[in-house]
Amino acid sequence: MPVVNGEDLILKKYNGSSELRAGAYGIQEPTGELFSDYNKIDLAIIPGVSFDKVGNRLGRGKGYYDRLLPKIRAFKIGICFAFQLSEEIPTETHDTKMNLVVTENGILNEK
């Protein structure tokens, strides 16, 4: 699971809710051991402020996921509520598209 570490996200193993602590922005973060073998990740579920129909993601503007996602080759699922969908998200060359986006109404797109 992601943990804010300065200007970056690192991944830590999740060992249950008893090993969570309030982290950046008051979000519960795991305290388990560091996980850095990105090639062992088969699936990544990625939150966003908004997604569009082709899998582009809008975050909160800090670039945490912009720096993490290029390291992860796994299948990426963007997750949000249907009201968070946008017609089009402006992108830059460093942005990583999701392979599909899922809302409470189902799958938006699949590549």
N, C-alpha and C positions, 0 to 999 in steps of 0.2 A: 504494500500500500504506500502511497506517496506521503512524504513528510517534507515540510518546508525546512530548508537548511540554507540560511542566508538568502542569496538570490536564486537558488536552484531548488529543484525537487530531487530528493533521493528516495529510494525505496527501502522499506523495512518489512520484515516478516510480521504477519499478523498472527498473534497467538491467543486471541480471544479478547473479549471486551474488558476483562480485568486488567489487561496490559495496555490500555489506552490512556493518554493524557491530553489535556487541552494544549493545542499547539497554536500556530499562527492563525490569526483571525478567529480564535476560539473554537476551531475545528478539532475534533478528537483525532489524534494521531497515534499509531502503534509505537511501542517502545522496544520492539523485538530487534533482532540482529539485522545489520545492514545486508541488503540483497543487491548485488551488482552484476549478476550473470544474466544480462538482458536476453541472451540467446535462449535461455530456458523458459522464457515467457511465451505462452501459446496464444493468449488472449488478453487484451487490455481494454478495460471499460473506462471511458474517458468522459468526465462531465464537461459541460460548457454552458455559457450564458445563452448561446444560440447556435443552431446549425442550419445549413441550407440543404436543398434537395440533392446536391452532389457531394455532400459530406464535408464541406468546409465548416470550420469551427471558429466561433468567437469566444474568447476567454475574457478574463477580467482585466487584461492589459499589463500584467506584470511579466509575461513571457515565460512563466514557470514551465508550462507544457510545451512551449515552442522549443525550449532547450532540452526537455526530456524525451519527447516523442521521436526525434530522429535516431535515438539510440535503441529504440524498441522496434524490432521488425515484425512483431506479432500482429495478428488480425486485430484491428482497432474498431471498437463499437462506441460511437458517441451516444450519450444518454441524456435525455431532457424531457420536459413536459411538452405536449403539443403546442401550447401557447408560446413556447420559446423558439419555434421554427421561423425562419426568415426566408424570403424569396431568394435572396442572394447575400452572401457574406463577402465583403472585400478581402482579398488575400494578397500575401506577399510571397516571395520565392521560398522563404523559410517555413511557411505554414505546411502542416501535415494534414492531409485529408483522412477522414475516417472511412473504413471499408463499408460500414453501414451505420445508420442512425436509428435508434429505437426510442419510441415514446410510449405512453400508456395506450395509444391507439394502434400500436404495431410498428412494423419496420418501414422506414421511410425510403431507404435506398440500399441497394446491395451492388457491390462491384466484385 
